[in-house]
């Protein structure tokens, strides 16, 4: 249905299934039709708005009410439902007046629902996005505790922040869940442009950790490291060269000492 008649607006009140279908899936056309009906019968503005408001408040559950209210409000702000015919008959001032009254009705319904949400935990749980069970873990490594401790003392202050605790450094060498108290390790070594030195970090990881693929997992890097400013560290593409080999040798020497 592309255009709703006056009878359809009346049906919004008495037919729950019809109203639910229109509000959830055809709110764009419903609003366009409301403007058209208002252009023909401007004295019926409040009646048209009240029929929409009644349908929203009576026929929908809390989650759907808030979704429909958000959709209608967004469409009114964007003005995408307005056609030349609406503008010709109504003019922007009258359309603004219509939108203002409809927004007041929708805001009243929204405020009531938000009040109910605060009182009922089951509603709050229903409409809140479900939290994903995210496992924050470190890398797989075969290094012993003694090797990790030696490596920690070698890189601390030059490659990692000197405020890094040994317990946090050790945690990134295990595939276990990172402790709740874990503080990400800051990779402070910079390139000439004063940005995080990606090659040194990559070669450090390749020397100290084991990967399932040739590249370190970006998700695990996100779990374990930040740059010197505390921001996300994203490595560029791996390039094998004499330059990278020198970095690889440097960290391998630290580990095998």
C-alpha positions as CSV (number, residue, x, y, z in Angstrom):
1,X,0.0,0.0,0.0
2,X,1.6,3.3,-1.1
3,X,-1.0,5.8,0.0
4,X,-3.3,5.5,3.1
5,X,-6.8,6.8,3.0
6,X,-8.8,8.4,5.8
7,X,-10.4,5.0,6.5
8,X,-6.9,3.5,6.9
9,X,-6.1,6.1,9.6
10,X,-9.3,5.2,11.4
11,X,-8.4,1.5,11.1
12,X,-5.1,2.2,12.9
13,X,-7.2,2.6,16.1
14,X,-9.3,-0.6,15.8
15,X,-7.1,-3.1,14.0
16,X,-4.0,-4.0,15.9
17,X,-2.5,-6.3,13.3
18,X,-3.0,-3.7,10.6
19,X,-1.6,-0.9,12.7
20,X,1.4,-3.0,13.8
21,X,2.3,-3.9,10.2
22,X,2.0,-0.3,9.0
23,X,3.9,1.3,11.9
24,X,6.8,-1.2,11.8
25,X,7.2,-1.6,8.0
26,X,5.5,1.4,6.3
27,X,6.0,4.3,8.7
28,X,7.5,6.3,5.8
29,X,4.3,6.0,3.7
30,X,2.1,6.6,6.7
31,X,3.8,9.9,7.4
32,X,3.6,10.9,3.8
33,X,-0.1,10.1,3.7
34,X,-0.6,12.0,7.0
35,X,0.8,15.1,5.2
36,X,-1.5,14.6,2.2
37,X,-4.6,14.2,4.4
38,X,-3.6,17.2,6.4
39,X,-3.2,19.2,3.2
40,X,-6.8,18.4,2.2
41,X,-8.3,18.8,5.7
42,X,-6.0,21.1,7.8
43,X,-8.6,21.5,10.6
44,X,-8.2,17.7,11.3
45,X,-4.5,18.0,12.2
46,X,-5.0,17.0,15.8
47,X,-7.3,14.1,14.9
48,X,-4.7,12.7,12.4
49,X,-1.9,13.0,14.9
50,X,-3.9,11.4,17.7
51,X,-4.8,8.4,15.5
52,X,-1.1,7.8,14.9
53,X,-0.2,8.4,18.5
54,X,-3.0,6.1,19.7
55,X,-1.8,3.3,17.4
56,X,1.8,3.6,18.6
57,X,0.9,3.7,22.3
58,X,-1.8,1.0,22.2
59,X,-0.7,-1.6,19.7
60,X,3.1,-1.9,20.1
61,X,5.3,-3.3,22.9
62,X,8.0,-1.1,24.4
63,X,10.8,-2.0,22.1
64,X,8.7,-1.5,19.0
65,X,7.3,1.8,20.3
66,X,10.8,3.2,20.8
67,X,11.9,2.0,17.3
68,X,8.9,3.5,15.5
69,X,9.1,6.8,17.4
70,X,12.8,7.0,16.5
71,X,12.0,6.3,12.8
72,X,9.2,8.8,12.6
73,X,11.2,11.5,14.3
74,X,14.2,10.9,12.0
75,X,12.0,11.1,8.9
76,X,10.4,14.3,10.1
77,X,13.8,15.9,10.7
78,X,15.2,14.8,7.3
79,X,12.1,15.9,5.4
80,X,12.5,13.0,2.9
81,X,8.8,12.2,3.0
82,X,7.8,15.6,1.7
83,X,6.7,15.9,-1.9
84,X,6.1,19.0,-4.0
85,X,2.4,18.5,-3.6
86,X,2.7,18.8,0.2
87,X,4.8,21.9,0.0
88,X,2.4,23.5,-2.5
89,X,-0.7,22.9,-0.3
90,X,0.8,23.3,3.1
91,X,4.0,25.4,2.9
92,X,7.0,24.8,5.2
93,X,5.5,26.7,8.2
94,X,2.4,24.5,8.4
95,X,4.4,21.3,7.9
96,X,6.7,22.5,10.8
97,X,3.6,23.0,13.0
98,X,2.4,19.5,12.2
99,X,5.7,18.0,12.9
100,X,6.0,19.9,16.2
101,X,2.7,18.6,17.5
102,X,3.3,15.0,16.3
103,X,6.8,15.1,18.0
104,X,5.2,16.3,21.2
105,X,2.8,13.3,21.1
106,X,5.6,10.9,20.4
107,X,7.8,12.4,23.1
108,X,5.0,11.9,25.6
109,X,4.7,8.3,24.7
110,X,8.5,7.8,24.8
111,X,8.8,9.4,28.2
112,X,6.2,7.1,29.6
113,X,8.0,4.1,28.2
114,X,11.3,5.2,29.5
115,X,9.7,5.5,32.9
116,X,8.4,2.0,32.7
117,X,11.9,0.8,31.6
118,X,13.5,2.2,34.7
119,X,10.9,0.4,36.9
120,X,11.1,-3.0,35.1
121,X,14.4,-4.7,34.7
122,X,13.0,-7.3,32.3
123,X,12.1,-4.5,29.8
124,X,15.5,-2.9,30.2
125,X,17.2,-6.2,29.5
126,X,15.0,-6.8,26.4
127,X,15.8,-3.5,24.7
128,X,19.4,-3.2,25.6
129,X,21.8,-4.7,23.0
130,X,23.1,-8.1,24.1
131,X,26.7,-8.0,25.2
132,X,29.0,-10.3,23.3
133,X,31.1,-12.7,25.4
134,X,34.5,-11.4,24.3
135,X,37.5,-13.3,25.3
136,X,40.5,-11.1,25.8
137,X,43.6,-13.3,25.6
138,X,47.3,-13.0,24.9
139,X,49.6,-14.7,22.4
140,X,50.9,-18.2,22.4
141,X,54.5,-18.5,23.4
142,X,57.1,-21.1,24.3
143,X,59.3,-18.8,26.3
144,X,60.0,-19.7,29.9
145,X,59.3,-17.3,32.8
146,X,63.0,-16.6,33.1
147,X,63.2,-15.7,29.4
148,X,60.2,-13.4,29.7
149,X,61.6,-11.7,32.7
150,X,65.0,-11.2,31.0
151,X,63.2,-9.9,27.8
152,X,61.1,-7.5,30.0
153,X,64.2,-6.0,31.5
154,X,65.8,-5.5,28.1
155,X,62.8,-3.8,26.4
156,X,61.5,-1.8,29.4
157,X,62.0,1.9,29.0
158,X,63.1,1.7,25.3
159,X,60.4,-0.4,23.6
160,X,57.7,-0.6,26.2
161,X,56.7,2.0,28.8
162,X,58.9,2.0,31.9
163,X,55.7,2.0,34.0
164,X,54.7,-1.4,32.6
165,X,54.4,-4.0,35.4
166,X,56.1,-7.4,34.9
167,X,52.8,-9.2,35.7
168,X,51.1,-7.4,32.7
169,X,54.1,-8.1,30.4
170,X,53.9,-11.8,31.4
171,X,50.2,-12.0,30.7
172,X,50.6,-11.3,27.0
173,X,52.6,-14.5,26.6
174,X,49.7,-16.7,27.5
175,X,46.6,-17.7,25.5
176,X,44.6,-17.6,28.8
177,X,42.0,-14.9,29.6
178,X,43.8,-11.7,30.5
179,X,43.3,-10.7,34.1
180,X,40.6,-8.1,34.9
181,X,43.4,-5.9,36.3
182,X,45.4,-6.2,33.2
183,X,46.9,-2.9,31.8
184,X,47.8,-2.9,28.1
185,X,51.5,-2.7,27.3
186,X,52.4,0.6,25.6
187,X,54.8,0.2,22.7
188,X,56.7,3.5,23.0
189,X,59.5,3.0,20.3
190,X,58.9,5.6,17.6
191,X,59.8,5.9,13.9
192,X,61.4,9.1,12.5
193,X,57.9,10.5,12.0
194,X,57.2,10.2,15.8
195,X,54.7,7.4,15.2
196,X,54.7,3.9,16.7
197,X,57.5,1.9,15.1
198,X,55.5,-0.9,13.4
199,X,58.5,-3.0,12.2
200,X,60.1,-3.3,15.6
201,X,56.8,-4.4,17.2
202,X,56.2,-7.0,14.4
203,X,59.6,-8.5,14.7
204,X,59.3,-8.5,18.5
205,X,56.1,-10.5,18.2
206,X,57.6,-12.8,15.6
207,X,60.6,-13.6,17.8
208,X,58.7,-14.0,21.1
209,X,55.3,-15.4,20.0
210,X,53.8,-18.1,17.9
211,X,51.0,-17.4,15.3
212,X,48.5,-19.7,13.6
213,X,49.3,-17.7,10.4
214,X,52.2,-15.6,9.2
215,X,50.7,-12.5,10.6
216,X,50.1,-11.7,14.3
217,X,46.3,-11.6,15.1
218,X,45.1,-8.0,15.1
219,X,42.5,-8.8,17.8
220,X,45.2,-10.1,20.1
221,X,47.4,-7.0,19.4
222,X,44.3,-4.9,20.3
223,X,44.0,-6.9,23.6
224,X,47.6,-6.5,24.6
225,X,49.1,-3.3,23.2
226,X,48.6,0.4,22.6
227,X,50.9,3.0,21.2
228,X,52.6,5.6,23.3
229,X,49.4,7.7,23.4
230,X,47.2,4.8,24.5
231,X,45.7,4.5,21.0
232,X,45.1,1.4,18.9
233,X,48.2,-0.1,17.2
234,X,47.6,-1.4,13.7
235,X,50.5,-3.0,11.9
236,X,51.1,-2.4,8.2
237,X,51.9,-5.2,5.7
238,X,54.8,-7.4,6.5
239,X,57.9,-6.7,4.3
240,X,60.9,-9.0,4.3
241,X,64.1,-7.0,3.8
242,X,67.6,-6.6,5.3
243,X,66.0,-3.9,7.5
244,X,63.4,-6.3,9.0
245,X,66.1,-9.0,9.4
246,X,68.2,-6.7,11.6
247,X,65.2,-6.1,13.9
248,X,64.4,-9.9,14.0
249,X,68.0,-10.6,14.9
250,X,68.0,-8.0,17.6
251,X,65.0,-9.5,19.5
252,X,66.1,-13.1,18.9
253,X,69.4,-12.2,20.5
254,X,67.6,-10.8,23.5
255,X,65.6,-14.0,23.9
256,X,68.4,-16.4,23.4
257,X,70.8,-14.7,25.8
